[in-house]
Amino acid sequence: MSHRLAVALMVLVTLLWSIAGVVARHLEFAASFEVTFWRSLFNALALSVALTVMRGPGLWSGLWRAPWPVWLSGVCWSVMFTAFMLAITLTTVANVLVTMAIGPLVTALFARLFLRHRLPLRTWVAALVAGTGIAWMFGQEAQTGLSPTGTFVALAVPLAAALNFTVMQHVGHQRAEDAVGQDMLPAVLIGAMLSALLTLPLSHPFQASTHDLGLLALLGTVQLAIPCLLVVHLSRVLAAPEIALLGLLEVVFGVTWAWLGAGEQPRASTLLGGALVLGALLANEVLALHQSRAMAR
């Protein structure tokens, strides 16, 4: 795959991810945990079909014998799937996406904490600025009487994503040393199944209409299963800073879709906090990409 095609596909991934908010705003009766359950269930069904075709029937027997990194990654995926949709039902799409955008910085901090990776000064500065932006959003919500619960729940997504990526980095390091490949793709399926199982008891009584089920099936397959499979494949072609940088487009796309498709105009506090977070991330990732290219030359 050429680099240009990989970049185009990564843009497509962020575009697919970004439709979650606007689609969720058009649900009729489904709410809260029921939304998460149906989305995770349809995601699990789509991944089951896709991975069975890709890996063969041995996928299922190997799933239960998978080592601890695969299951830990699956738990992280489960938290990400569950917390994201729950947060969307509790606060604005813009708040959720801006909060999630700190994921690359949290990942860098986790890599320093657990993998002893050295972090450049630019990453520490970016983490401080991004943290200030999130704190500003929390403070403004509290002052205006709005509940910060949704933003707080959304914080679970970048934290789980950071731990997930740290585990995958650990597996990748072992693979380089031992020349033993560990298939981490089934972890996404484990996460979807765990999310559906955990939210099933909390989803009663079911209220989703046929219209809602159609939209949730769209979210589970097109918005989640397909881009997750794509991004795992693209991680073999694109450098991590490039993926993180292109991933920021999800915030731009998602807020735009919610504004145009659901009339959800972001508040001034969200725009200011988002500007701090995205500005810090953009500067950090651009400098990292420039440095990696300079070293390559």
C-alpha positions as CSV (number, residue, x, y, z in Angstrom):
1,M,0.0,0.0,0.0
2,S,1.3,3.4,-0.9
3,H,1.7,6.1,1.7
4,R,-0.8,8.4,-0.1
5,L,-3.4,5.6,-0.1
6,A,-2.8,4.9,3.6
7,V,-3.3,8.5,4.5
8,A,-6.5,8.7,2.5
9,L,-7.8,5.5,4.2
10,M,-6.9,7.0,7.6
11,V,-8.9,10.1,6.8
12,L,-11.8,7.8,5.9
13,V,-11.4,6.0,9.2
14,T,-11.8,9.3,11.1
15,L,-14.8,10.2,8.9
16,L,-16.5,7.0,9.8
17,W,-15.7,7.3,13.5
18,S,-17.0,10.9,13.6
19,I,-20.6,10.0,12.6
20,A,-21.4,8.5,16.1
21,G,-22.6,11.7,17.6
22,V,-24.9,12.9,14.9
23,V,-26.4,9.5,14.4
24,A,-27.1,9.1,18.1
25,R,-28.9,12.4,18.2
26,H,-31.5,11.0,15.7
27,L,-32.5,8.0,17.9
28,E,-36.2,8.0,18.8
29,F,-36.5,5.9,22.0
30,A,-33.3,4.2,22.8
31,A,-31.2,5.8,25.5
32,S,-28.3,5.4,27.9
33,F,-27.1,1.8,28.4
34,E,-29.5,0.4,25.8
35,V,-27.7,2.5,23.1
36,T,-24.4,1.1,24.2
37,F,-25.7,-2.5,24.3
38,W,-27.1,-2.5,20.7
39,R,-24.1,-0.8,19.3
40,S,-21.7,-3.2,20.9
41,L,-23.8,-6.2,20.0
42,F,-23.9,-5.2,16.3
43,N,-20.2,-4.5,16.4
44,A,-19.5,-7.9,17.9
45,L,-21.7,-9.6,15.2
46,A,-19.9,-7.7,12.4
47,L,-16.5,-8.5,13.8
48,S,-17.4,-12.2,14.3
49,V,-18.2,-12.5,10.6
50,A,-15.2,-10.5,9.4
51,L,-12.6,-12.2,11.7
52,T,-14.0,-15.7,11.0
53,V,-13.5,-15.0,7.2
54,M,-10.0,-13.5,7.9
55,R,-8.8,-16.0,10.5
56,G,-10.9,-19.1,9.8
57,P,-12.8,-21.2,12.3
58,G,-9.8,-21.5,14.5
59,L,-10.4,-18.0,15.7
60,W,-12.9,-19.1,18.3
61,S,-10.9,-22.0,19.8
62,G,-7.8,-19.7,19.9
63,L,-9.8,-16.9,21.5
64,W,-10.2,-18.6,24.8
65,R,-6.6,-19.6,24.9
66,A,-5.4,-16.1,24.1
67,P,-2.6,-14.8,26.4
68,W,-3.2,-12.0,29.0
69,P,-2.3,-9.1,26.7
70,V,-5.1,-9.9,24.3
71,W,-7.7,-10.1,27.2
72,L,-6.4,-7.0,28.8
73,S,-6.6,-5.2,25.5
74,G,-10.1,-6.6,25.1
75,V,-11.1,-5.1,28.5
76,C,-9.7,-1.7,27.4
77,W,-11.7,-1.9,24.2
78,S,-14.8,-2.7,26.2
79,V,-14.3,0.4,28.4
80,M,-13.8,2.5,25.4
81,F,-16.9,1.2,23.6
82,T,-19.1,1.6,26.7
83,A,-17.9,4.9,28.0
84,F,-18.0,6.6,24.6
85,M,-21.7,6.0,23.9
86,L,-22.7,6.6,27.5
87,A,-21.0,9.9,27.5
88,I,-22.7,10.9,24.2
89,T,-26.0,10.5,25.9
90,L,-24.9,12.6,28.9
91,T,-23.2,15.6,27.3
92,T,-22.6,17.3,24.0
93,V,-20.7,15.7,21.1
94,A,-18.1,18.4,21.2
95,N,-17.3,17.9,24.9
96,V,-16.9,14.1,24.4
97,L,-14.6,14.5,21.3
98,V,-12.5,17.2,22.8
99,T,-12.0,15.1,26.0
100,M,-11.1,12.1,23.9
101,A,-8.5,14.1,22.0
102,I,-6.1,14.0,24.9
103,G,-5.6,10.3,24.2
104,P,-2.2,10.6,22.4
105,L,-0.8,12.6,25.3
106,V,-2.1,10.2,27.9
107,T,-0.6,7.3,25.9
108,A,2.8,9.1,25.9
109,L,2.6,9.5,29.7
110,F,1.6,5.9,30.2
111,A,4.5,4.8,28.0
112,R,6.8,6.8,30.3
113,L,5.3,5.3,33.4
114,F,5.0,1.6,32.4
115,L,7.5,1.2,29.6
116,R,10.1,3.7,30.7
117,H,10.0,5.6,27.5
118,R,11.7,9.0,27.6
119,L,9.5,11.9,26.7
120,P,10.7,15.1,25.1
121,L,10.0,18.5,26.6
122,R,7.4,19.3,23.9
123,T,5.2,16.4,25.1
124,W,5.3,17.5,28.7
125,V,4.3,21.0,27.6
126,A,1.6,19.7,25.4
127,A,0.2,17.6,28.2
128,L,0.1,20.6,30.5
129,V,-1.7,22.8,28.0
130,A,-4.2,20.1,27.1
131,G,-4.9,19.4,30.7
132,T,-5.6,23.1,31.2
133,G,-8.1,23.0,28.4
134,I,-10.0,20.0,29.9
135,A,-9.9,21.6,33.4
136,W,-11.4,24.8,31.8
137,M,-14.2,22.8,30.3
138,F,-15.0,21.2,33.7
139,G,-14.9,24.5,35.5
140,Q,-17.2,26.3,33.0
141,E,-19.7,23.4,33.2
142,A,-19.8,23.6,37.0
143,Q,-20.2,27.4,37.0
144,T,-23.1,27.3,34.5
145,G,-24.9,24.6,36.6
146,L,-24.4,21.9,34.0
147,S,-23.5,18.4,35.1
148,P,-19.9,17.5,34.2
149,T,-20.8,13.8,34.5
150,G,-20.7,13.2,30.7
151,T,-17.3,14.8,30.3
152,F,-16.1,12.8,33.3
153,V,-17.3,9.6,31.8
154,A,-15.7,10.5,28.5
155,L,-12.3,10.7,30.3
156,A,-12.5,6.9,30.6
157,V,-12.1,6.6,26.8
158,P,-8.6,8.2,26.5
159,L,-7.4,6.5,29.7
160,A,-8.5,3.1,28.5
161,A,-7.1,3.8,25.0
162,A,-3.8,4.8,26.5
163,L,-3.5,1.6,28.5
164,N,-4.6,-0.4,25.4
165,F,-1.9,1.2,23.2
166,T,0.7,0.7,26.0
167,V,-0.2,-3.0,26.0
168,M,0.1,-3.2,22.2
169,Q,3.5,-1.5,22.4
170,H,4.6,-4.0,25.0
171,V,3.5,-6.9,22.7
172,G,5.2,-5.3,19.7
173,H,8.5,-5.0,21.7
174,Q,8.3,-8.7,22.6
175,R,7.6,-9.6,19.0
176,A,10.7,-7.7,17.9
177,E,12.8,-9.5,20.5
178,D,11.4,-13.0,20.2
179,A,10.2,-13.0,16.5
180,V,6.8,-14.3,17.8
181,G,3.8,-12.7,16.3
182,Q,0.8,-12.1,18.6
183,D,-2.5,-11.4,16.9
184,M,-4.1,-8.5,18.8
185,L,-7.1,-8.1,16.4
186,P,-9.3,-10.5,18.3
187,A,-9.1,-8.2,21.3
188,V,-11.5,-5.8,19.5
189,L,-14.0,-8.7,19.3
190,I,-13.5,-9.5,23.0
191,G,-14.1,-5.9,23.8
192,A,-17.3,-5.7,21.9
193,M,-18.7,-8.9,23.5
194,L,-17.8,-7.8,27.0
195,S,-19.4,-4.4,26.4
196,A,-22.6,-6.0,25.2
197,L,-22.7,-8.5,28.1
198,L,-22.0,-5.8,30.8
199,T,-24.6,-3.4,29.5
200,L,-27.3,-6.0,28.8
201,P,-28.7,-6.2,32.4
202,L,-28.7,-2.3,32.5
203,S,-30.6,-2.0,29.3
204,H,-34.0,-3.3,30.4
205,P,-36.7,-2.5,29.6
206,F,-35.8,-2.3,25.9
207,Q,-37.4,0.7,24.2
208,A,-35.5,0.9,20.9
209,S,-37.8,1.2,17.8
210,T,-37.1,-0.4,14.4
211,H,-35.7,3.0,13.3
212,D,-33.4,3.0,16.3
213,L,-32.1,-0.5,15.7
214,G,-31.3,0.4,12.1
215,L,-29.2,3.4,13.2
216,L,-27.5,1.4,16.0
217,A,-26.7,-1.4,13.4
218,L,-25.1,1.4,11.3
219,L,-23.0,2.5,14.3
220,G,-21.9,-1.0,15.2
221,T,-20.8,-2.0,11.7
222,V,-19.9,1.1,9.6
223,Q,-18.9,3.5,12.5
224,L,-17.0,1.0,14.6
225,A,-16.2,-2.5,13.1
226,I,-15.0,-1.4,9.7
227,P,-12.7,1.5,10.8
228,C,-11.3,-0.6,13.7
229,L,-10.2,-3.3,11.3
230,L,-8.8,-0.6,8.9
231,V,-6.8,1.2,11.5
232,V,-5.1,-2.0,12.8
233,H,-4.0,-2.6,9.2
234,L,-2.9,1.0,8.6
235,S,-0.7,0.9,11.7
236,R,1.7,-1.2,9.7
237,V,2.1,1.5,7.1
238,L,1.8,4.8,8.9
239,A,4.0,6.0,11.7
240,A,2.4,6.5,15.1
241,P,2.7,10.3,15.0
242,E,1.0,10.4,11.6
243,I,-1.9,8.3,12.9
244,A,-2.3,10.5,16.0
245,L,-2.2,13.6,13.9
246,L,-4.8,12.4,11.3
247,G,-6.9,11.0,14.2
248,L,-7.5,14.6,15.3
249,L,-9.8,15.0,12.3
250,E,-12.4,13.0,14.1
251,V,-12.9,16.0,16.5
252,V,-13.3,18.4,13.6
253,F,-15.6,16.1,11.6
254,G,-17.7,15.0,14.6
255,V,-18.4,18.5,15.9
256,T,-19.2,19.6,12.3
257,W,-21.7,16.7,11.8
258,A,-23.4,17.4,15.1
259,W,-23.7,21.1,14.3
260,L,-25.0,20.6,10.7
261,G,-27.0,17.4,11.2
262,A,-28.4,17.8,14.7
263,G,-28.3,21.6,15.4
264,E,-25.9,21.1,18.3
265,Q,-23.8,24.2,18.4
266,P,-20.8,23.9,20.7
267,R,-20.5,26.3,23.6
268,A,-17.8,29.0,23.9
269,S,-16.2,27.1,26.8
270,T,-16.0,24.0,24.7
271,L,-14.5,25.9,21.8
272,L,-11.8,27.5,24.0
273,G,-11.0,24.3,25.8
274,G,-10.9,22.4,22.5
275,A,-8.6,25.0,20.9
276,L,-6.1,24.5,23.8
277,V,-6.3,20.7,23.5
278,L,-6.1,20.5,19.7
279,G,-3.5,23.2,19.5
280,A,-1.3,21.4,22.0
281,L,-1.8,18.0,20.2
282,L,-1.2,19.5,16.8
283,A,2.0,21.2,17.8
284,N,3.3,18.1,19.5
285,E,2.5,15.7,16.7
286,V,3.8,18.0,13.9
287,L,7.1,18.4,15.7
288,A,7.3,14.6,16.3
289,L,6.6,14.0,12.6
290,H,9.1,16.6,11.5
291,Q,11.7,15.1,13.8
292,S,11.1,11.5,12.6
293,R,11.4,12.6,8.9
294,A,14.6,14.6,9.7
295,M,16.1,11.5,11.3
296,A,15.1,9.4,8.3
297,R,16.8,11.7,5.9
